[in-house]
Amino acid sequence: MIPVALTIAGSDSSGGAGIQADLKTFAAFGVYGASVITALTAQNTVGVRAVAEVEPEFIGAQIDAVCDDLGVLAAKTGMLANAAVIEKVAVHVRAQRLANLVVDPVIVAASGDQLLARDAVRMLKYALFPPAVLITPNIREAEILAGCAVRTADDMREAARRLVTMGARAVLVTGGALEGDALDVFFDGRTMRDFRAPRVAVGRAHGAGCTLSAAIAASMARGLGLEDAIALAKQYVTHALETAPEIGHGSRPLNHLVGSFPADVATPR
């Protein structure tokens, strides 16, 4: 039986991030991908030109339609356009008892565009941190969420600690924008762990955060524990960056076709 994962996120018209990146990643991991679209964006690798938000009630209807029919083993959220959307998603996530929820707090785009208003950031922390098994902010998002500067590895660890005290069950602060190795810092209130990989010189990447969170969710849908899922997802993203195609004139999209889920890891039935 093929495992099912669900992405609750915005649509990226250029195909490099959002729903499109998530579904490509699910497929690369041998996972059946379902989707709930929260917003439509007119964007490319250079930036976001326009956003059309989906009504919260319709977002909730999408979640229920998928979960009432498909056995969703893991889910992730991406772009949630406003506080009302976040609240609606949280209500339905809890009602459907979605397991293995990864929250990618999409607050700032790779281009630097601010995607989430202040009241929505507050709602994100209040409503979606508690049901999530993991949140995956980048360093700029960690600064906004934790309320502290994040410039070093120690800053990343402090931000992770703060976010756990705010109600997150586990945090992975991704430090792709820092110098040196590509360092991500994990903390779950007990274990502090560094995940490192050689830095891939591609300039700005388009959709790396979406891809990482989707890969973590897909790995958990295939039966991996959280830390093992993070390690495999980071390996996948590194390879996807190493082979990233030269498409567009801005941030470079990843190659989601690289790699596959290890055949010797059992799939839950």
N, C-alpha and C positions, 0 to 999 in steps of 0.2 A: 504493500500500500504506500503510495507516494505521500510524504508529509505536506501539510499545507501551512503557508505563512501568509500573513496579511499586512499590507502596508496602508497606512492612513496618512496621506500626504498630498502635496500639491503637484500639479502637472507642470513639467518643464518642456516647453515647446521645442527646445533644442535637443532634448533627449539625453542630456548628460547627467542630470540630477533628478531629484524628486521621484515621483511614481515610476518614471521610465527607468531610472538607474536601479531602483529597488527591484523591479520585476526582472530586469536583466540579471541582477545579482542572485535573486532566488533561483532563476533557471540554471545559472552556473553551478549552484549548489545542489541541483537535482531536486528542488523544492517547487511544488505547485504554488504559484503566486496569485493571490486575490488582492483587490485594491479598493480603497475608499478614497475618492478624490475630494479634497477639502478646498481647493482653489485652482483656478487656471491662471497661468502666467504667460505673458508675452515676453520671452527672454531668449537670449542667446549666450554665447560664451563671454560676451563683453559686459552684459548687465541685464537688469530687469527693466522692461519698458512699461508694463502695465500688469495689474492683477485684478482678476474677477473672482470675488469670493462666492463660495457656495453656501446656501442657507443652512444653518445648523440643523434644522429638522430633517433636511434631505441627507445630510451627513449621517445623522443617527439612523435613518432608514437604510442607508447603504450598509452600515455596520451590522444591523440586525439581519438584513437579507443574507449577508455572507455567513454570519455566525450561526443562523438558524438552520443552515443547510450544510455547511462545510465544517469538518473537524479541524478548526484552526489550532495549531500547536504552538505558534509563536506569532507575535505581532510587533510592529514598530510604528512610531509616529514620526512624521517629518514636519513640513510646514503646516501650521495651524494658524489661520489668518488673524484671529482676534479672540478676545476673552470668551465671547459667547460660544464660539466653535470649540475652544478648549474645554469649557464646562460641559458642553454636550458630548464630546468625545469621552470625557472622563465618566460621565453617567452611564454611557452605553458600554464602555470597557468594563466597568464594575458589574453592570447587570448581566453581561454575557460571560463574566468570569474569565476574561482573556488571560491566559497564562503566558509567561515569558515575554512580557511587554518591555520593549526597548524604546525609550523616549530620546529622540534626537531633537534637542531644543533649538530648532531652526529660528534663530533671532537675527543673524547677520549673514548675508550671502557672501560667496567668495569674492564678489566684485566690491564688497563693502556696503552694499545697500542694506539699510535697516528694514527688517521684514515684520517685526513684532512690536506693538506699542507697549508702553509701560504697564498698563492695567492687565494686558495679556500675559506679560512676564510674571506678574504677581499670581494670576490665575494658574499659570503653568506650575508654579511651585506648590500652590495650595492643592490643586486638583489632580495633577498627573504624576507628581513625584511619588506619592505613597503607593499607587498600584504598580509602578514600574519596577522591574527587577534591575534595571540599569538606566542611567541617563548618560549621554555622550556629548557634553558640550566641548566645543573648541575653546581655545584660550580666551578669545574675545567674548564668547558667550559665557564662559566661566566667570570672567570679570563682572559682567552684568548681573548674573545670577547670584554670585557669592558676595559681590560688593567689595572686591579687593583687586589690586593690580596683580596681573599675572605676567611676569617677565622672565622667570627662571623656573627650573624644575622644582625648587623648594616652594615657589609661589603656587605651582600647580598642585602640589601636595596640600598646601594650606587651603586652597580653594576647594579641593575634594573633601577635606575635613569639614569645612563650613557647610558644604552642600548636604552632607550626610546629617549634620546637626539640624538642617532645615527640613529634613523629612525624606531625603533620598535614601533608598535602601543600599544602593551601590552607585558609584560614579566612575566614569572613565573620562578624564580630562585629556583631550587630544592636543598635542603640541606641535603639529606640523608646521606652524609658522615660526617656531623658534630655530635658533642655529644649532648645528651639530646633528647627532642622530635624530631620527624621527621618534620622539619619545611620547608615549601615552602613559598616564598615571592612573592606576586603579586603586580605589579604596571602598571598602564595604562596612566600615565601622570597626573592623578587626584587622584585616589584612591590607597593607599598603604594598603595591607591586608595580614595578616599572615594566612596560612593554616597549622594547626598542627594536628598531630596524634601521638599516642604512638609509640615509636620506637620498631620495631620487630627485635628480635635478631636472624638474619639468617646469619650473616657475610656479605660478598659481595653478592649482588643479580645480577642475569643475566637477562637483559631485562627490568628492572624496568622503565627506562626512556622511552623506546619504548612503554611500556604498558600504562604508564600515558598519554602520548600524544595521543595515539590511543583512550583511554577511553574518553578523552576530546573531540576529534573529533566526536566519536560515540555519545556522549551525545548531542552535538550541532546538529548532524544529526537528533536526536530524538526531537529537538525543544527547548532544554535548552539554556538559556543565558550563557555567558562566565563564570561568577563567579560560577553560580550553577553547570555548567559542570565540573569545576575544583574541586569543593567540592565533587561531586559524584565520579569523577575519583579517587581522593585521597582515598576515602573510599574503592573503589574497589581494588586499589593497596595494601592498608593495609591488607585487607582480603586475597588477593592473596599471600602476603608475609607470613601471619600467617599460611597458609596451604601449603606453598611451599614444594614440594616433594624433597626428598634427591636423586637427580639425578646428576651424574657426580662427578668429583673430584676437581672442581674449584668453581666459583660463582654459587649460587643456582638459578635455573629457578623458575619463579612464577607459581602458580596454576591458570591458566586463566579460569578454569571452575567454580570458585566461583561466587556467586551472580548473579544478573540479573538486567536488567533495570526495575525501578519501574513501575508497571502496571497502576498506576494512572496518569502517565505523558503522555500527548497526543502526538501522532506521527503526523508530518505534512503530509498533503495529496497533 
